[in-house]
Amino acid sequence: MNLIKKILNIDIKLTKQLANKLLSELQNKNINFEIISSYNIKNNQFLYSFKFLTSNIDQFLQEFNNIINKFDDKIDLRTYISQNTEDEIKKPIKLPGDFIVYPYEYNTYNHPNDKTIFINAGWAFGSGAHPSTVATVTEIIKLSLIVNITNYKVLDVGTGTGILAIILAKLGVNSILALDIDTEAIEQAKINIKINKLNNKIKLINNSLDNISKENFDLIVANLTPGVLCQLVPKIIHLANQNSYIIITSPTKKLDIPYIKAANLKKVTESNINNWYAFTYKKY
């Protein structure tokens, strides 16, 4: 019997010396992993993004935790399970703005309206249950109450299931570009956009930010892992119009990304959902 593999993305902040020790430990335990990116935060602090593939998440996390415990709390990590759990996608989820996310199957006896969303999550991130998603939706709702976003040209970076793009469309935004480098995520988002009857408002692209460099946006939303976000922030800022807004997420309140400090950005609001943060910046 073939066991279903699940992807875990783990972001770890540590020194270069500890990183070398961690890599050695992982190799000694014959744990298969891929380093997606490494980012020098400041001085000797690095942020590494790892990708692991496992058929037993609980067993893997226990083994991984045993390795991490050897470092005496000298590292900081966050774990992202890319596949949504069955519990997440079987029951309705209430989100800020009175939105309710229903599993795909509910589409057979419910009809889409301004506050109803149907999601076929599959392997793509974004069932609506994760705190980072809730925090991001909270910031989107806040912004929609401050300014009229209906005529905005919006970019959703790392759209996953397309849930954020769908919420933006249901808030009245008519021009949304939803981007993801993951082909399977795009296929899931395509289904979700169709069943929510929003094809006329959302355009999907299976590509990277590099290939939309000639466009500019009034609002950019990026609910990404820290490692990926650190890499993409310069491009995101570049794609934002003057007086535009940028919403990004972070597992820590102190978002220490040099590009944000150097850019002419001012934080407007922030949300904290179970210690997952979303920040709204305005670019001047």
Buried (B, 14 or more C-beta within 10 A) or exposed (E): EEEEEBBBBBBBBBBEEBBEBBBEBBEEEEBEBEEBBBBEBEEEBBBBBBBBEBEEBEEBBEBBEEBBEEBEEEBBBBBBBBBBEEEBBEEEBEBBBEBBBBBBEBBEEEEBEEEBBBBBBBBBBBBBBBBBBBBBBBBBBBBBEEBEBEEBBBBBBBBBBBBBBBBBBBBBBBBBBBBBBBEEBBBBBBBBBBBBEBEEBBEBBBEEBEEBEEEBBBBBBBBBBBBBBBBBBBBBBEBBBEEBBBBBBBBEEEBBBEBBEEBEBEEBBBBEBEEBBBBBBBBE
